[in-house]
Amino acid sequence: MCNMQETKPYISVIIPVYNVAFYLRRCLDSLLCQTYTDFELLLVDDGSDDGSGAICDEYASRDARIRVVHKENGGASSARNVAIDIAEGSYIVFVDADDAVVPDYLKIMLEDAQRYDADVAITDFRMVYGDKLSAEKGDKRGRERKLTPAEAIEKMLYQDGIKSNPFAKLFRRALFDEIRYREGILFEDLEILPRLFEKARVVVYNPVVTYYYCYRKDSSIGTFTTKSLSVLSVTRALSEKYQSDSRLSKAAHDRELSANFNIFMLMIRAGYPLKDATVQACWREIREKRLESLLNPRVRVKNKIGSLISYLGATVLSAVCRMTKG
């Protein structure tokens, strides 16, 4: 076990825990061997029934920096909100319990925040498959970029480096005053992140990889459930929110287009017919926003290709979706 410090924690690391016993020790070990040690680790056992809660208690008995909360299942947003309420650090960092981080995860983000007096420091992540992490001890340090809140929101909406996930980001604790995760929806990260950016004075983005996002066989990525539809309401709300801002309006429209492409694709792959009301609603949004996408140089190639294919009609687009499954 790595050395501990007795001082009040400077960073609160928050981990929602739900039925991740197979992965949890790897995650906790990667955090407890951080080169920056002045932190507290808040583990919120969200009603696990696979022994994850016991693992949390075991680690807490061995390291004074760890605090455990056991609660009834309420979802990741509920777990994060509980931890935010009791966090004692000056900064907040989120980690998912089935992922892992490099040894300098906290150190790099804190140094960037201090160097630029930033309220949010962002790094990058790498998706890894199976149980084997990259042999590299973190990629070479990138080149930091100081951003205004509007620039950070714009990059996030265009999915240009900054992603809407909660991890690989360090937030000043004060940003969460009067802001909490919206519970009961998916894509809660996409909903909250613009609000946090808006309260920030400075955001710094560093493309160095500090986080391993571990793909699980039982992951919901690439599958459709009715909860997936929340991305449509979240992106629609963002389009409405930024409609009077010429730059952010275009970025929000692109993110909404991307959401409609994704739901259209997932529903077609799941066997929904083209005549389904939701599929048709997605198709209408695609037709409405595709020309703007093609004319906007900031839009990702992926969306431009989808927009071009859509001009061949919904039947062709649905056929392409089925052909490219997996």
C-alpha positions in Angstrom: 0.0 0.0 0.0 1.3 3.5 -0.9 2.2 6.0 1.8 -0.6 8.2 3.2 -0.8 11.8 4.3 -2.5 13.0 7.4 -3.5 16.4 6.0 -7.0 17.4 4.9 -7.5 16.0 1.4 -6.8 18.4 -1.5 -8.7 16.3 -4.0 -11.8 14.2 -3.5 -11.9 11.2 -5.8 -15.4 9.9 -6.3 -16.2 6.4 -7.4 -19.8 5.0 -7.8 -19.7 1.3 -7.1 -22.3 -1.2 -8.4 -21.6 -4.9 -9.0 -18.1 -4.5 -10.2 -16.3 -6.9 -7.8 -14.3 -8.4 -10.7 -12.8 -5.1 -11.6 -12.8 -3.0 -8.4 -9.5 -4.0 -6.9 -7.6 -3.1 -10.1 -9.3 0.3 -10.1 -8.6 1.0 -6.4 -5.0 -0.2 -6.6 -4.3 2.1 -9.5 -5.6 5.1 -7.4 -3.8 4.1 -4.2 -0.5 4.2 -5.9 -0.8 7.7 -7.3 2.3 9.8 -7.3 0.1 12.6 -5.8 -1.1 11.3 -2.5 -3.1 14.2 -0.9 -6.6 13.0 -1.7 -9.6 11.3 -0.2 -11.3 8.4 -2.0 -15.1 8.3 -1.7 -16.6 5.0 -2.5 -20.4 4.9 -2.9 -21.7 1.4 -2.8 -24.9 1.8 -4.8 -26.7 -1.3 -3.6 -24.3 -3.9 -4.9 -25.1 -7.5 -4.3 -22.0 -9.2 -5.7 -19.5 -8.4 -2.9 -18.4 -5.0 -4.1 -19.5 -3.4 -0.9 -17.3 -5.7 1.1 -14.3 -4.9 -1.1 -14.9 -1.2 -0.4 -14.9 -1.8 3.3 -11.8 -4.0 3.1 -9.8 -1.2 1.4 -11.2 1.4 3.8 -9.9 -0.6 6.7 -6.4 -0.5 5.2 -6.2 3.1 4.1 -7.4 6.1 6.1 -8.0 8.2 3.0 -11.0 6.0 2.0 -14.5 6.6 3.1 -17.4 4.3 2.1 -21.1 5.1 1.8 -23.5 2.2 1.4 -26.9 3.1 -0.1 -29.8 1.7 -1.9 -29.4 1.4 -5.7 -30.2 4.7 -7.4 -27.8 4.9 -10.3 -24.4 6.5 -11.0 -25.8 10.0 -10.8 -27.4 9.4 -7.4 -24.1 7.9 -6.1 -22.0 10.8 -7.4 -24.4 13.4 -5.9 -24.2 11.7 -2.5 -20.4 11.8 -2.7 -20.3 15.5 -3.8 -22.4 16.4 -0.8 -19.8 15.0 1.6 -16.6 15.8 -0.4 -14.0 17.7 1.6 -11.4 18.3 -1.2 -10.8 21.6 -3.0 -11.1 19.7 -6.2 -13.3 16.8 -7.4 -12.3 14.0 -9.7 -14.5 11.1 -10.9 -13.4 7.6 -11.7 -15.6 4.6 -12.9 -15.1 1.5 -10.7 -14.4 -0.8 -13.7 -11.6 1.4 -15.1 -8.0 2.2 -14.2 -5.7 5.2 -14.2 -2.0 5.9 -14.7 0.2 6.7 -11.7 0.3 10.4 -12.6 -3.5 10.8 -13.2 -4.1 13.2 -10.3 -0.7 14.9 -10.5 -1.0 15.9 -14.1 -4.5 17.4 -13.8 -3.7 19.3 -10.6 -0.5 20.7 -12.1 -2.3 21.8 -15.2 -5.1 23.5 -13.0 -2.5 25.3 -10.9 -0.3 26.3 -13.9 -3.2 28.0 -15.7 -5.4 28.9 -12.6 -8.1 26.8 -14.2 -11.3 25.6 -12.7 -11.4 22.5 -14.9 -8.4 20.5 -16.1 -9.1 17.8 -18.7 -6.9 15.0 -20.0 -7.6 12.2 -22.5 -8.4 8.5 -22.1 -7.8 5.3 -24.0 -10.3 2.6 -24.5 -8.9 -0.8 -23.7 -10.4 -4.3 -24.2 -10.4 -7.2 -21.8 -8.3 -7.2 -18.7 -5.0 -6.2 -20.1 -4.1 -2.5 -19.9 -1.6 -0.8 -22.2 2.0 -1.7 -21.4 2.8 2.0 -21.5 2.9 3.9 -18.3 0.8 6.7 -19.8 1.5 8.4 -23.1 3.9 11.3 -23.5 2.7 14.6 -22.1 0.6 16.5 -24.6 0.5 20.2 -25.2 -1.8 22.0 -22.9 -4.4 24.5 -24.3 -6.0 27.2 -22.2 -9.7 27.5 -23.2 -12.6 29.8 -22.4 -15.8 28.2 -21.1 -17.4 28.7 -24.5 -14.4 27.2 -26.3 -14.6 24.1 -24.0 -18.3 23.7 -24.6 -17.8 24.0 -28.3 -15.1 21.4 -28.4 -17.2 19.0 -26.3 -20.3 19.4 -28.5 -18.2 18.8 -31.6 -16.6 15.8 -29.8 -13.3 17.4 -30.6 -10.9 16.0 -28.0 -13.1 16.9 -25.0 -15.6 14.2 -24.4 -18.7 14.5 -22.2 -17.7 11.7 -19.9 -17.1 12.6 -16.2 -13.7 10.9 -15.9 -10.2 12.3 -16.9 -11.3 15.7 -15.6 -10.6 17.6 -12.4 -13.2 20.2 -11.3 -12.8 22.9 -8.7 -15.2 21.9 -5.9 -17.0 25.3 -6.0 -18.3 24.6 -9.4 -20.7 22.1 -7.9 -22.3 24.7 -5.6 -26.0 24.5 -6.6 -25.2 22.0 -9.4 -25.8 18.3 -9.1 -26.2 15.4 -11.6 -29.7 15.0 -13.0 -30.9 11.6 -11.8 -32.9 9.0 -13.6 -31.5 9.5 -17.1 -28.6 8.3 -19.3 -26.3 10.9 -20.8 -26.4 12.8 -17.5 -22.7 13.7 -18.2 -23.6 15.5 -21.4 -26.3 17.4 -19.5 -24.2 18.6 -16.6 -20.8 19.3 -18.2 -21.9 22.5 -20.1 -23.3 23.9 -16.9 -20.1 23.3 -15.1 -18.0 24.8 -17.9 -20.3 27.9 -17.8 -19.4 28.5 -14.2 -15.6 28.1 -14.8 -13.3 31.0 -15.6 -10.6 29.0 -17.3 -10.6 25.4 -18.7 -7.3 23.7 -19.6 -7.2 20.7 -22.0 -4.1 18.4 -22.1 -4.3 15.5 -24.7 -2.1 13.3 -22.6 -3.7 9.8 -21.9 -4.1 9.4 -18.1 -7.1 7.1 -18.0 -8.0 3.6 -19.2 -11.6 3.2 -20.1 -12.1 -0.6 -19.9 -14.6 -2.1 -22.3 -16.7 -4.8 -20.7 -18.4 -7.7 -22.5 -21.6 -6.8 -20.7 -21.3 -3.1 -21.5 -24.3 -1.3 -22.8 -22.3 0.5 -25.4 -23.7 -0.1 -28.9 -27.0 -1.6 -27.6 -30.4 0.1 -27.5 -32.7 0.4 -24.6 -35.5 2.9 -24.1 -33.3 4.8 -21.6 -31.0 5.5 -24.5 -33.6 7.9 -25.8 -32.6 10.4 -23.1 -29.8 11.6 -25.4 -32.4 13.0 -27.8 -34.0 15.2 -25.1 -30.6 16.2 -23.7 -29.2 17.3 -27.1 -32.5 19.0 -28.0 -32.3 21.0 -24.8 -28.7 22.1 -25.6 -29.8 23.2 -29.1 -32.5 25.3 -27.6 -30.2 26.7 -24.9 -27.6 27.9 -27.3 -29.9 28.9 -30.2 -29.0 32.6 -29.8 -25.2 32.0 -29.9 -24.1 31.6 -33.5 -21.0 29.5 -32.7 -22.5 27.3 -30.0 -25.7 26.9 -31.9 -23.9 25.2 -34.8 -22.0 23.0 -32.4 -25.2 22.0 -30.5 -26.9 21.2 -33.8 -24.0 18.9 -34.7 -24.2 17.1 -31.4 -28.0 16.7 -31.8 -27.5 15.4 -35.3 -25.0 12.9 -34.0 -27.4 11.7 -31.3 -30.2 11.2 -33.9 -27.8 9.2 -36.1 -26.8 7.1 -33.2 -30.4 6.3 -32.0 -31.5 5.7 -35.6 -28.6 3.2 -36.1 -29.1 1.4 -32.7 -32.9 1.0 -33.3 -32.5 -0.3 -36.8 -29.9 -2.8 -35.6 -32.2 -3.8 -32.7 -34.9 -4.7 -35.3 -37.1 -1.7 -35.2 -38.9 -0.9 -38.5 -38.4 2.3 -40.4 -42.0 3.2 -39.8 -41.5 3.2 -36.0 -42.4 6.7 -34.7 -39.1 7.3 -32.9 -37.0 6.1 -35.9 -39.1 8.4 -38.1 -38.5 11.3 -35.7 -34.7 10.7 -35.9 -34.9 10.6 -39.6 -36.7 14.0 -39.7 -34.0 15.5 -37.6 -31.3 14.0 -39.8 -32.9 15.5 -42.9 -33.3 18.9 -41.2 -29.7 19.2 -40.0 -27.6 17.3 -42.6 -27.0 20.2 -45.0 -25.7 22.4 -42.1 -23.4 19.5 -41.2 -22.0 19.2 -44.6 -21.3 23.0 -44.8 -19.7 23.2 -41.4 -15.9 22.6 -41.4 -15.9 21.8 -37.7 -18.1 18.7 -38.1 -16.5 15.3 -37.8 -16.0 13.2 -40.9 -18.2 10.5 -39.4 -21.2 12.9 -39.3 -20.4 14.2 -42.8 -20.4 10.7 -44.2 -23.7 9.9 -42.5 -25.2 13.1 -43.9 -24.1 12.2 -47.4 -25.5 8.7 -47.2 -28.8 10.0 -45.9 -29.4 11.8 -49.2 -29.8 8.3 -50.7 -32.8 7.8 -48.5 -33.8 6.3 -45.2 -33.9 2.7 -46.6 -30.3 3.0 -47.8 -29.2 4.5 -44.5 -30.9 1.7 -42.6 -29.3 -0.9 -44.8 -25.8 0.7 -44.2 -26.5 0.6 -40.4 -27.3 -3.1 -40.5 -24.3 -3.8 -42.7 -21.8 -2.0 -40.4 -23.1 -3.7 -37.2 -20.2 -4.6 -35.0 
